Amino acid sequence: MTAPAIRRNLEQLSVSFANSMIGEPQVVIVSGPVGSGKSELLGAFRRGAADADVTFLAASALVLETDQALGVIRALLEGAAAGGAARGRGDAGRNGRGDGDRDADDRGVRRSLARALDDLGSVASFAGLEPAAAQRVTLRAKESVRAALLDLAAGGGLVICIDDIQYADSASLEVLLHFVRRAQNTRVLMVLGARDGLHPRHPLLYQELIGGSSSQQIRLGALSRDVVAQILEDELGPYIPSRLVADCHAVSGGNAALVRALVDDLRASGAPFGERNSPSRLVVGEAFSQAYLSLLYRSDPAMLRAGQGLAVLGEDATPLLIGQLLDVPPAEVVEALAALNSAGLLEDGRFRHPAARSAVLGNLAPDTRSRLHHDAAFLLHDAGAGASSVVEHLIACGDISAPWAVSCLVEAAEQELVAGRVARTVAYLKAAQLMEADERQSGQIKEMLIRAAWRVDPVMALPFLDQVVSTLHGGPMPPRPAFEALKLLLWNGRSDEARAMLERILVDSGRTPAEFNMGLPVGLTSGLLCAYPALLQDEPARSLLLGGELAAQESLPADQDPLTIVLAAGRDAEAVASAEQVLGRSRLDDSTLGALAGALTAMIYAGQPGKAATWAELLLERAGERQAPVWGAIFSAVLAECLLRTGDLRQAARSAETALSSMPAQAWGILVGAPLATAALARTLMGDYEGAARHLEVPVPDAMFGGIPGLHYLLARGRYNLAIDRPYAALADFETCGNLMGQWRLDVPGLVAWRVEAARAMFALRRPEPARGLLDEQLKLLRPEQHRPRGAALRLKAATERGEERPRVLWDAVKSTQESGDPVEEAFAFADLARAYQALGDADRARTAVRRARSIAIACHIEPLRHSLTGSRDAPGEGLPAVTNPPRHMAELSDAERRVTVLAVQGFMNREIAQRLSVTVSTVEQHLTRVYRKLGVSSRSDLATVYGGRE
């Protein structure tokens, strides 16, 4: 309670005290929740009235003495007799606080007190004896007590303070009520403290006592937010952030004791609260927890029990369940929760801060806590609560022997996995493994353990995988764990075990391969096709994976896997449509991950990397929301390939490297080849050969070369070798690609156009004729919609053409690259076109082509090509001479200015120009200033236009 509030309430008590001292007996009820400051107020009142010539009697009613006749009265009088009926600065109370003895010599008062105490002793002695005798003794004691109180009041005045009056016994209430009625024209003030939200044990007598005409109310409520702010400023300093005030008020519920505890926690943190730039984060620590427990234990026992039941049941708590857990009537729970709400200890029947619940749970005796959790588990299970809620209590009590425990643990694990809480999932499943599970449950547990561990780190899943594989030669294997094991075997390149697992699944199913194909999990075909395409060469695996119709290269089922459509059937448009259906209707989870990744990959191979990038970004975001780092790594790798094929080389490299940094290389299994290849190829095209080499030096599993990731890796390594002038090594990698794709019957240009890549190497080896043969073969195999490989093939083939035919073929190449959205190949096509026009003596067209090539090279960060356009030989096999024959405008410039202008127009920065010309950057800037003035331009883009020959 704040000082202003105390002063305000003391003024009201002082008025009542003054009225009582003129012979108008007063009854004042000070009510409020636990921790609201009642004791603080009464103590301040007693100190303030210490000089008055009155007798003070004080006691507290105890809940344990509610049924003890005259227990409160005995406490009042025993204190008076032990320390003397206190006057002035004296005090007489239950705890022997009295130190004055001014009336000790008053024999009448002494005799009255002694007689009353003797009679009260008789009441205690006769308790439990013959009712009529006990009643007679009690009546005599009441009369002697009333007489003693009147004798005390007859002196200088009498102040009676009784706290927690709602617990007073009926006999004490009768005596006090009778005394108030008989004390007319006497100087008596009775101050009664009462707790909010609790029904008195004897409501009729209680209401009659406090409801008289002379009674007054002082209500101590919760502190307002403004008052809390003032307390924080007074205790900590003037600079208190509004957020800190709001949080303190919300956590404390305005309870004065909790506010003070939070202030102590803030001080103990050592942070500069109250100073300039004060932290705004509330600290909830040990002081708060201890204060909360103190308030709860000082409350009514029903409130304490309700708080403990609420702490055990948590978010599942209802008054009915708390009552069942504690074996008390729900109505009593409702009343207790309401009182806790009123005290600020709860908000709408829930703890205001997790620290409060933790404190209450931690304060329970271990045996009690375990028993309550055990009972809560059974109550919640019978009530149909969620499995996660039930399992939380089973784990907490350490007893999972219930007959339904295994199924409940498995169900809860599934819920936790869906929510992305993998650690809990694994804990629940391991607990379930300790129980006796039937065959179906055992298979489900193994399957979920693999899924859960793999989502965080595929290496963690290997022990669970080995458990499944160890049963490969045993009895029938449940399909779900078998399929999960199959996918993980493929991920890790364990192809022989994967083949055996696939055959085992087929045998256990009792169906034909074609029939079984219809029941394959979504995306499994994609995974098999990507990781182990050699399976497609053998029966019955081919029919199992592709179905009888597709295996015969006839029409596809409507719901066929999109990656299968593009790779095994070669129908790109149909694959894209199917992929969009999969992406649009599938929610990201363990069961759809393979299908979604396969759909994105199908879009890429079908020539739609831009569409795939949009979906990949969305799925990457969802993977982050689901706290699934492996999923995020996969979609980062797919996004990187999309960016590579759309010409964003820098972001492609970053996305691939982000994927690689998400988990160790060994955790990637055979799929590590995909992000490594994307990063290495992007770095190669940007001219960062050291960066590319670092990626290609990462150890990779041999099994990777048995799947599609290996093809991408061979392509990237071949392009790197070609870039650093190792054409023979490059050709070997490209031809290996071709051999593998032929063996797997996956000669799909959208996957890897190996003939085009081999032709690049052959041109570097000056073997144009076999290169042309490969290009002609590639062009014959292409369908009209396959623009990307067509553009690359036409660009290279143009090198074998002569005269006017070369630029014509190159323009066809440009158009194809533009149709495919492949700016990297487009830039090289324009560069070759510039060379072709130069050879024909058409300088203007050559300059136009060079500007276009340079613009794309700068935008895509193709540094080797950009430098080659100025005569640099940074890119073997791709070099171009610098543009000559500058326009007439250049005649106005000095030789030094002309050299700077040529380099500026070609895209070099000032520092690069200074390095090339061996001058300072300042000199370059001065030259450009004079050039702008002479040519009447204001920017480099204007300079490029003038340099291009526009009059």
Buried (B, 14 or more C-beta within 10 A) or exposed (E): BBEEBBEEBBEBBEEBBEBBBEEBBBBBBBBBBBBBBBBBBBEBBBEEBBEBEBBBBBBBBBBEBBEBBBBBBBBBBBBBBBBBBBBBBBBBBBEEBBEBBBBBEBEEBBEBBBBBBEBBEBBBEBEEEEEEEBEEBBEBBBBBBBBBBBBBBBBBBBBBBBBBBBBBBBBBBBBBBBBBEBBEEBBBBBBBBBBBBBEBBBEEBBEBBBEBEBBBEBEBBBBEBEBBBBBBBEBBBEBBBEEBBBBBBBBBBBBBBBBBBBBBBBBEBEBEBBEEEBBBEBBBBEBBBBBBBBBBEBBBEBBBBBBBBBBBBBEBBBBEBBBBBBEBEBEBBBBBBBBBBBBBBBBEBBBBBEBBBBBBBEBBEEEEBBBBBBBBBBBBBEBEBBBBBBBBBBBBBEBBEBEBBBBBBBBBBBBBBEEBBBEBBBBBBEBBBEBEBEEEBBBBBBBBBBBBBBBBBBBBBBEBBEBBBEBBEEEBBBBBBBBBBBBBBBBBBBBEBBBBBBBBBBEBBEBEBBBBBEEBBBBBBBBBBBBBBBBBEEEBBBBBBBBBBBBEEEEBEEEBBBBBBBBBBBBBBBBBEBBBBBBEEBEBBBBBBBBBBBBBBBBBBBBBBBBBBEBBBEBBEBBBEBBBBBBBBBBBBBBBBBBBBBBBBBBBBBBBBBBBEBBEBEBBBBBBBBBBBBBBBBBBBBBBBEBBBBBBEBEBBEBBBBBBBBBBBBBBBBBBBBBBEBBEBBBBBBBBBBEBBEEBBBBBBBBBBBBBBBBBBBBBBEBBEEBBBBBBEBBEBBEEBBBBBBBBBBBBBBBBBEEEEBBEBBBBBBBBBBBBBBBBBBBBBBBBBBBBBBEBEBBEBBBBBBBBBBBBBBEBBBBBBBBBBBEBEBBBBBBBBEBEEBBEBBEEBEEBBBBBBBBBBBBBEBEBBBEBBEBEBEBBEBBBEBBBEBBEBEEBEEBBBBBBBEE
